[in-house]
Amino acid sequence: MKCVEEILLGIEKGCFFDSHYVTECMRQDFSDEYLNIARNIDSTDNLTLRTHQQIGHQIAKFEGKLVERQHGQSHSFNIHGNGSTCALWKRV
């Protein structure tokens, strides 16, 4: 997905970020692509969670090229404004 790559390229090399950051960037700057992911989910149960999992899979496709997955988790605000854990990444 081109928008995920664009978001990742916009992060300064050496900086840490989490999946919530990428999800929020998609919602704000690439809403059509964000909604398209949701539209392609085969179930309406836990649609938000499943959509965000798919975004996480898209980030992981850049492992070793643009990003490195970090050990442990990040704790940040999710789409609902609640603190929760998610993958922690480093831009390489």
The first five atom37 places (N, CA, C, CB, O) and aatype in JSON, in Angstrom:
{
  "aatype": [12, 11, 4, 19, 6, 6, 9, 10, 10, 7, 9, 6, 11, 7, 4, 13, 13, 3, 15, 8, 18, 19, 16, 6, 4, 12, 1, 5, 3, 13, 15, 3, 6, 18, 10, 2, 9, 0, 1, 2, 9, 3, 15, 16, 3, 2, 10, 16, 10, 1, 16, 8, 5, 5, 9, 7, 8, 5, 9, 0, 11, 13, 6, 7, 11, 10, 19, 6, 1, 5, 8, 7, 5, 15, 8, 15, 13, 2, 9, 8, 7, 2, 7, 15, 16, 4, 0, 10, 17, 11, 1, 19],
  "atom_mask": [
    [1, 1, 1, 1, 1],
    [1, 1, 1, 1, 1],
    [1, 1, 1, 1, 1],
    [1, 1, 1, 1, 1],
    [1, 1, 1, 1, 1],
    [1, 1, 1, 1, 1],
    [1, 1, 1, 1, 1],
    [1, 1, 1, 1, 1],
    [1, 1, 1, 1, 1],
    [1, 1, 1, 0, 1],
    [1, 1, 1, 1, 1],
    [1, 1, 1, 1, 1],
    [1, 1, 1, 1, 1],
    [1, 1, 1, 0, 1],
    [1, 1, 1, 1, 1],
    [1, 1, 1, 1, 1],
    [1, 1, 1, 1, 1],
    [1, 1, 1, 1, 1],
    [1, 1, 1, 1, 1],
    [1, 1, 1, 1, 1],
    [1, 1, 1, 1, 1],
    [1, 1, 1, 1, 1],
    [1, 1, 1, 1, 1],
    [1, 1, 1, 1, 1],
    [1, 1, 1, 1, 1],
    [1, 1, 1, 1, 1],
    [1, 1, 1, 1, 1],
    [1, 1, 1, 1, 1],
    [1, 1, 1, 1, 1],
    [1, 1, 1, 1, 1],
    [1, 1, 1, 1, 1],
    [1, 1, 1, 1, 1],
    [1, 1, 1, 1, 1],
    [1, 1, 1, 1, 1],
    [1, 1, 1, 1, 1],
    [1, 1, 1, 1, 1],
    [1, 1, 1, 1, 1],
    [1, 1, 1, 1, 1],
    [1, 1, 1, 1, 1],
    [1, 1, 1, 1, 1],
    [1, 1, 1, 1, 1],
    [1, 1, 1, 1, 1],
    [1, 1, 1, 1, 1],
    [1, 1, 1, 1, 1],
    [1, 1, 1, 1, 1],
    [1, 1, 1, 1, 1],
    [1, 1, 1, 1, 1],
    [1, 1, 1, 1, 1],
    [1, 1, 1, 1, 1],
    [1, 1, 1, 1, 1],
    [1, 1, 1, 1, 1],
    [1, 1, 1, 1, 1],
    [1, 1, 1, 1, 1],
    [1, 1, 1, 1, 1],
    [1, 1, 1, 1, 1],
    [1, 1, 1, 0, 1],
    [1, 1, 1, 1, 1],
    [1, 1, 1, 1, 1],
    [1, 1, 1, 1, 1],
    [1, 1, 1, 1, 1],
    [1, 1, 1, 1, 1],
    [1, 1, 1, 1, 1],
    [1, 1, 1, 1, 1],
    [1, 1, 1, 0, 1],
    [1, 1, 1, 1, 1],
    [1, 1, 1, 1, 1],
    [1, 1, 1, 1, 1],
    [1, 1, 1, 1, 1],
    [1, 1, 1, 1, 1],
    [1, 1, 1, 1, 1],
    [1, 1, 1, 1, 1],
    [1, 1, 1, 0, 1],
    [1, 1, 1, 1, 1],
    [1, 1, 1, 1, 1],
    [1, 1, 1, 1, 1],
    [1, 1, 1, 1, 1],
    [1, 1, 1, 1, 1],
    [1, 1, 1, 1, 1],
    [1, 1, 1, 1, 1],
    [1, 1, 1, 1, 1],
    [1, 1, 1, 0, 1],
    [1, 1, 1, 1, 1],
    [1, 1, 1, 0, 1],
    [1, 1, 1, 1, 1],
    [1, 1, 1, 1, 1],
    [1, 1, 1, 1, 1],
    [1, 1, 1, 1, 1],
    [1, 1, 1, 1, 1],
    [1, 1, 1, 1, 1],
    [1, 1, 1, 1, 1],
    [1, 1, 1, 1, 1],
    [1, 1, 1, 1, 1]
  ],
  "atom_positions": [
    [[0.85, -1.17, 0.0], [0.0, 0.0, 0.0], [0.9, 1.24, 0.0], [-0.97, 0.0, 1.22], [1.7, 1.43, 0.91]],
    [[0.76, 2.04, -0.99], [1.63, 3.19, -1.21], [1.54, 4.21, -0.08], [1.28, 3.86, -2.52], [2.56, 4.81, 0.27]],
    [[0.36, 4.43, 0.48], [0.24, 5.45, 1.53], [1.01, 5.06, 2.79], [-1.23, 5.67, 1.87], [1.55, 5.94, 3.46]],
    [[1.09, 3.79, 3.13], [1.86, 3.37, 4.3], [3.33, 3.67, 4.05], [1.65, 1.85, 4.59], [4.02, 4.17, 4.94]],
    [[3.81, 3.37, 2.87], [5.2, 3.68, 2.54], [5.45, 5.18, 2.64], [5.55, 3.17, 1.12], [6.48, 5.6, 3.16]],
    [[4.53, 5.98, 2.15], [4.67, 7.44, 2.21], [4.74, 7.93, 3.66], [3.52, 8.11, 1.47], [5.54, 8.8, 3.99]],
    [[3.89, 7.38, 4.51], [3.9, 7.74, 5.93], [5.24, 7.35, 6.55], [2.74, 7.05, 6.68], [5.84, 8.14, 7.27]],
    [[5.71, 6.15, 6.27], [6.97, 5.68, 6.83], [8.15, 6.52, 6.36], [7.2, 4.21, 6.47], [9.05, 6.83, 7.14]],
    [[8.14, 6.9, 5.09], [9.22, 7.73, 4.56], [9.22, 9.12, 5.2], [9.1, 7.86, 3.05], [10.26, 9.79, 5.23]],
    [[8.08, 9.55, 5.7], [7.97, 10.85, 6.35], [8.49, 10.87, 7.78], [0.0, 0.0, 0.0], [8.57, 11.93, 8.4]],
    [[8.82, 9.71, 8.32], [9.36, 9.61, 9.67], [10.88, 9.68, 9.59], [8.9, 8.28, 10.38], [11.5, 8.98, 8.79]],
    [[11.48, 10.52, 10.42], [12.92, 10.69, 10.4], [13.62, 9.38, 10.77], [13.34, 11.81, 11.37], [13.21, 8.69, 11.7]],
    [[14.68, 9.06, 10.03], [15.46, 7.85, 10.32], [15.95, 7.87, 11.76], [16.65, 7.72, 9.34], [16.39, 8.91, 12.25]],
    [[15.87, 6.73, 12.42], [16.31, 6.59, 13.8], [15.2, 6.85, 14.81], [0.0, 0.0, 0.0], [15.37, 6.56, 16.0]],
    [[14.07, 7.39, 14.37], [12.96, 7.68, 15.28], [12.12, 6.44, 15.53], [12.08, 8.82, 14.72], [11.97, 5.58, 14.66]],
    [[11.58, 6.37, 16.75], [10.65, 5.3, 17.11], [9.23, 5.81, 16.91], [10.89, 4.83, 18.58], [8.94, 6.99, 17.11]],
    [[8.35, 4.9, 16.52], [6.94, 5.23, 16.33], [6.15, 3.97, 16.58], [6.66, 5.81, 14.9], [6.72, 2.88, 16.69]],
    [[4.85, 4.1, 16.66], [4.03, 2.9, 16.86], [2.94, 2.8, 15.8], [3.4, 2.91, 18.26], [2.73, 3.7, 15.0]],
    [[2.26, 1.67, 15.83], [1.21, 1.41, 14.85], [0.07, 2.41, 14.95], [0.67, -0.01, 15.02], [-0.56, 2.74, 13.95]],
    [[-0.22, 2.88, 16.17], [-1.28, 3.87, 16.33], [-0.98, 5.14, 15.54], [-1.48, 4.21, 17.81], [-1.88, 5.76, 14.98]],
    [[0.29, 5.53, 15.5], [0.69, 6.72, 14.74], [0.36, 6.55, 13.25], [2.19, 6.99, 14.92], [-0.23, 7.44, 12.64]],
    [[0.73, 5.41, 12.7], [0.48, 5.16, 11.27], [-1.02, 5.12, 11.0], [1.16, 3.84, 10.82], [-1.48, 5.67, 10.0]],
    [[-1.77, 4.46, 11.87], [-3.22, 4.39, 11.71], [-3.83, 5.79, 11.7], [-3.85, 3.55, 12.84], [-4.67, 6.1, 10.86]],
    [[-3.4, 6.63, 12.63], [-3.94, 7.99, 12.7], [-3.56, 8.81, 11.47], [-3.45, 8.68, 13.97], [-4.38, 9.58, 10.96]],
    [[-2.33, 8.65, 10.99], [-1.93, 9.33, 9.75], [-2.81, 8.91, 8.59], [-0.45, 9.04, 9.43], [-3.21, 9.73, 7.76]],
    [[-3.1, 7.62, 8.53], [-3.97, 7.14, 7.44], [-5.36, 7.75, 7.55], [-4.08, 5.6, 7.48], [-5.91, 8.22, 6.55]],
    [[-5.92, 7.77, 8.75], [-7.26, 8.32, 8.94], [-7.31, 9.79, 8.55], [-7.71, 8.15, 10.39], [-8.28, 10.24, 7.94]],
    [[-6.26, 10.54, 8.89], [-6.26, 11.98, 8.63], [-5.89, 12.32, 7.19], [-5.31, 12.66, 9.57], [-6.53, 13.17, 6.57]],
    [[-4.87, 11.67, 6.66], [-4.3, 12.08, 5.38], [-4.64, 11.17, 4.21], [-2.83, 12.17, 5.51], [-4.51, 11.56, 3.05]],
    [[-5.06, 9.95, 4.5], [-5.36, 8.97, 3.45], [-6.66, 8.24, 3.79], [-4.18, 7.95, 3.29], [-6.71, 7.01, 3.8]],
    [[-7.69, 9.0, 4.07], [-8.94, 8.41, 4.57], [-9.57, 7.44, 3.57], [-9.93, 9.51, 4.9], [-10.18, 6.45, 3.99]],
    [[-9.44, 7.69, 2.28], [-10.02, 6.77, 1.3], [-9.34, 5.4, 1.38], [-9.89, 7.34, -0.13], [-10.02, 4.37, 1.32]],
    [[-8.02, 5.39, 1.52], [-7.29, 4.13, 1.64], [-7.64, 3.42, 2.95], [-5.78, 4.38, 1.55], [-7.79, 2.2, 2.99]],
    [[-7.77, 4.21, 4.03], [-8.16, 3.66, 5.32], [-9.53, 2.98, 5.22], [-8.18, 4.76, 6.41], [-9.71, 1.85, 5.68]],
    [[-10.49, 3.68, 4.62], [-11.83, 3.12, 4.48], [-11.85, 1.92, 3.53], [-12.8, 4.19, 3.98], [-12.65, 1.0, 3.71]],
    [[-10.99, 1.93, 2.54], [-10.91, 0.8, 1.62], [-10.45, -0.47, 2.33], [-9.95, 1.12, 0.46], [-10.95, -1.55, 2.05]],
    [[-9.5, -0.33, 3.26], [-9.08, -1.49, 4.05], [-10.27, -2.03, 4.82], [-7.92, -1.13, 5.02], [-10.53, -3.23, 4.81]],
    [[-11.0, -1.14, 5.49], [-12.17, -1.56, 6.27], [-13.22, -2.22, 5.38], [-12.78, -0.36, 7.0], [-13.84, -3.2, 5.77]],
    [[-13.41, -1.69, 4.21], [-14.41, -2.21, 3.28], [-14.08, -3.64, 2.85], [-14.51, -1.32, 2.05], [-14.98, -4.42, 2.55]],
    [[-12.79, -3.97, 2.82], [-12.38, -5.3, 2.36], [-12.3, -6.34, 3.47], [-11.04, -5.2, 1.69], [-11.95, -7.49, 3.22]],
    [[-12.62, -5.95, 4.7], [-12.67, -6.91, 5.81], [-13.92, -7.76, 5.63], [-12.66, -6.18, 7.21], [-15.0, -7.23, 5.36]],
    [[-13.78, -9.06, 5.78], [-14.88, -9.98, 5.48], [-15.89, -10.15, 6.61], [-14.33, -11.32, 5.12], [-16.77, -11.0, 6.52]],
    [[-15.77, -9.38, 7.66], [-16.67, -9.51, 8.79], [-16.96, -8.12, 9.35], [-16.08, -10.44, 9.87], [-16.13, -7.22, 9.22]],
    [[-18.11, -7.96, 9.95], [-18.41, -6.7, 10.61], [-18.08, -6.75, 12.09], [-19.88, -6.34, 10.42], [-18.12, -5.72, 12.77]],
    [[-17.75, -7.93, 12.61], [-17.35, -8.06, 14.0], [-15.95, -7.49, 14.19], [-17.41, -9.55, 14.46], [-15.03, -7.8, 13.43]],
    [[-15.79, -6.66, 15.2], [-14.48, -6.07, 15.51], [-13.84, -5.42, 14.28], [-13.55, -7.14, 16.07], [-12.64, -5.57, 14.05]],
    [[-14.64, -4.69, 13.51], [-14.16, -4.11, 12.25], [-12.99, -3.16, 12.47], [-15.28, -3.37, 11.56], [-12.03, -3.19, 11.69]],
    [[-13.05, -2.33, 13.49], [-11.94, -1.4, 13.74], [-10.66, -2.17, 14.06], [-12.28, -0.44, 14.9], [-9.61, -1.89, 13.48]],
    [[-10.74, -3.13, 14.97], [-9.57, -3.92, 15.32], [-9.0, -4.63, 14.1], [-9.92, -4.94, 16.41], [-7.79, -4.61, 13.89]],
    [[-9.84, -5.24, 13.31], [-9.37, -5.97, 12.12], [-8.74, -5.02, 11.1], [-10.55, -6.74, 11.47], [-7.75, -5.37, 10.46]],
    [[-9.31, -3.84, 10.95], [-8.75, -2.85, 10.03], [-7.36, -2.44, 10.49], [-9.66, -1.61, 9.93], [-6.43, -2.36, 9.69]],
    [[-7.21, -2.2, 11.79], [-5.93, -1.77, 12.32], [-4.91, -2.91, 12.28], [-6.09, -1.26, 13.74], [-3.71, -2.66, 12.12]],
    [[-5.36, -4.14, 12.42], [-4.45, -5.28, 12.25], [-3.92, -5.33, 10.82], [-5.16, -6.6, 12.6], [-2.74, -5.61, 10.6]],
    [[-4.77, -5.05, 9.86], [-4.34, -5.04, 8.46], [-3.31, -3.94, 8.21], [-5.54, -4.87, 7.53], [-2.36, -4.13, 7.45]],
    [[-3.51, -2.78, 8.84], [-2.54, -1.7, 8.71], [-1.2, -2.16, 9.32], [-3.05, -0.41, 9.41], [-0.14, -1.88, 8.76]],
    [[-1.26, -2.85, 10.44], [-0.04, -3.4, 11.04], [0.67, -4.35, 10.1], [0.0, 0.0, 0.0], [1.9, -4.34, 10.02]],
    [[-0.08, -5.18, 9.4], [0.52, -6.1, 8.42], [1.18, -5.32, 7.29], [-0.55, -7.06, 7.85], [2.23, -5.73, 6.77]],
    [[0.57, -4.2, 6.9], [1.16, -3.37, 5.84], [2.49, -2.77, 6.31], [0.18, -2.25, 5.43], [3.45, -2.72, 5.55]],
    [[2.54, -2.31, 7.55], [3.79, -1.77, 8.11], [4.86, -2.86, 8.09], [3.58, -1.23, 9.56], [6.0, -2.61, 7.7]],
    [[4.49, -4.06, 8.51], [5.44, -5.17, 8.6], [6.05, -5.53, 7.26], [4.76, -6.39, 9.19], [7.15, -6.09, 7.22]],
    [[5.38, -5.23, 6.17], [5.93, -5.52, 4.84], [7.2, -4.72, 4.56], [4.88, -5.22, 3.78], [7.96, -5.06, 3.66]],
    [[7.43, -3.67, 5.33], [8.61, -2.83, 5.14], [9.73, -3.18, 6.13], [8.24, -1.36, 5.28], [10.74, -2.47, 6.22]],
    [[9.54, -4.26, 6.88], [10.54, -4.74, 7.84], [11.85, -5.0, 7.11], [10.05, -6.04, 8.56], [11.89, -5.68, 6.09]],
    [[12.94, -4.43, 7.65], [14.26, -4.62, 7.07], [14.58, -3.65, 5.95], [0.0, 0.0, 0.0], [15.73, -3.55, 5.53]],
    [[13.58, -2.94, 5.45], [13.8, -1.96, 4.38], [13.68, -0.55, 4.94], [12.8, -2.17, 3.22], [14.6, 0.26, 4.83]],
    [[12.53, -0.25, 5.53], [12.28, 1.07, 6.09], [12.11, 1.04, 7.6], [11.05, 1.67, 5.46], [12.3, 2.06, 8.26]],
    [[11.76, -0.11, 8.16], [11.46, -0.2, 9.59], [12.06, -1.46, 10.21], [9.95, -0.17, 9.82], [12.35, -2.45, 9.53]],
    [[12.22, -1.39, 11.54], [12.59, -2.56, 12.33], [11.59, -2.67, 13.47], [14.07, -2.46, 12.88], [11.32, -1.69, 14.17]],
    [[11.03, -3.85, 13.66], [10.14, -4.08, 14.79], [10.98, -4.13, 16.06], [9.32, -5.4, 14.61], [12.02, -4.78, 16.08]],
    [[10.54, -3.46, 17.09], [11.26, -3.41, 18.36], [10.69, -4.45, 19.32], [11.18, -1.99, 18.98], [9.53, -4.84, 19.22]],
    [[11.52, -4.89, 20.23], [11.07, -5.81, 21.27], [10.13, -5.05, 22.19], [12.26, -6.42, 22.06], [10.31, -3.85, 22.42]],
    [[9.16, -5.72, 22.7], [8.2, -5.07, 23.59], [7.12, -4.35, 22.8], [0.0, 0.0, 0.0], [6.99, -4.52, 21.59]],
    [[6.37, -3.54, 23.5], [5.23, -2.85, 22.92], [5.3, -1.36, 23.25], [3.91, -3.45, 23.41], [6.02, -0.95, 24.16]],
    [[4.55, -0.6, 22.52], [4.33, 0.8, 22.82], [2.99, 0.92, 23.53], [4.37, 1.68, 21.52], [2.1, 0.1, 23.32]],
    [[2.84, 1.93, 24.36], [1.56, 2.23, 24.99], [1.2, 3.64, 24.58], [1.61, 2.07, 26.56], [1.88, 4.6, 24.95]],
    [[0.12, 3.78, 23.8], [-0.29, 5.08, 23.31], [-1.8, 5.1, 23.13], [0.42, 5.43, 21.99], [-2.48, 4.09, 23.32]],
    [[-2.31, 6.26, 22.77], [-3.76, 6.4, 22.57], [-4.19, 5.72, 21.27], [-4.17, 7.89, 22.57], [-3.57, 5.91, 20.22]],
    [[-5.26, 4.94, 21.36], [-5.81, 4.3, 20.17], [-6.87, 5.21, 19.54], [-6.41, 2.92, 20.51], [-7.07, 6.34, 19.98]],
    [[-7.52, 4.73, 18.54], [-8.52, 5.49, 17.79], [-9.67, 5.97, 18.68], [-9.07, 4.64, 16.66], [-10.33, 6.96, 18.35]],
    [[-9.91, 5.29, 19.78], [-11.0, 5.65, 20.69], [-10.53, 6.6, 21.79], [-11.6, 4.4, 21.31], [-11.32, 6.99, 22.65]],
    [[-9.25, 6.97, 21.76], [-8.71, 7.87, 22.77], [-8.33, 7.17, 24.06], [0.0, 0.0, 0.0], [-8.05, 7.83, 25.07]],
    [[-8.32, 5.86, 24.03], [-7.94, 5.07, 25.2], [-6.5, 4.62, 25.08], [-8.87, 3.84, 25.37], [-6.02, 4.34, 23.98]],
    [[-5.8, 4.55, 26.2], [-4.45, 4.02, 26.18], [-4.48, 2.52, 25.96], [0.0, 0.0, 0.0], [-5.23, 1.79, 26.61]],
    [[-3.66, 2.05, 25.03], [-3.56, 0.61, 24.78], [-2.21, 0.32, 24.14], [-4.73, 0.12, 23.86], [-1.51, 1.23, 23.7]],
    [[-1.87, -0.96, 24.1], [-0.58, -1.34, 23.54], [-0.68, -1.63, 22.05], [-0.04, -2.57, 24.27], [-1.74, -1.97, 21.52]],
    [[0.45, -1.47, 21.39], [0.55, -1.81, 19.98], [2.03, -1.97, 19.64], [-0.12, -0.71, 19.08], [2.9, -1.76, 20.48]],
    [[2.3, -2.36, 18.41], [3.67, -2.62, 17.97], [4.5, -1.34, 18.0], [3.69, -3.22, 16.56], [4.03, -0.26, 17.64]],
    [[5.74, -1.5, 18.43], [6.72, -0.41, 18.43], [7.7, -0.65, 17.31], [7.45, -0.3, 19.79], [8.21, -1.76, 17.14]],
    [[7.97, 0.39, 16.52], [8.82, 0.3, 15.36], [9.92, 1.35, 15.43], [8.0, 0.47, 14.08], [9.82, 2.34, 16.16]],
    [[10.97, 1.13, 14.66], [12.02, 2.12, 14.47], [12.2, 2.33, 12.98], [13.36, 1.68, 15.13], [12.26, 1.38, 12.2]],
    [[12.28, 3.59, 12.59], [12.52, 3.93, 11.18], [14.02, 3.78, 10.92], [12.02, 5.39, 10.83], [14.83, 4.37, 11.63]],
    [[14.39, 3.0, 9.92], [15.81, 2.78, 9.59], [16.16, 3.44, 8.28], [16.12, 1.28, 9.53], [17.31, 3.36, 7.84]]
  ]
}
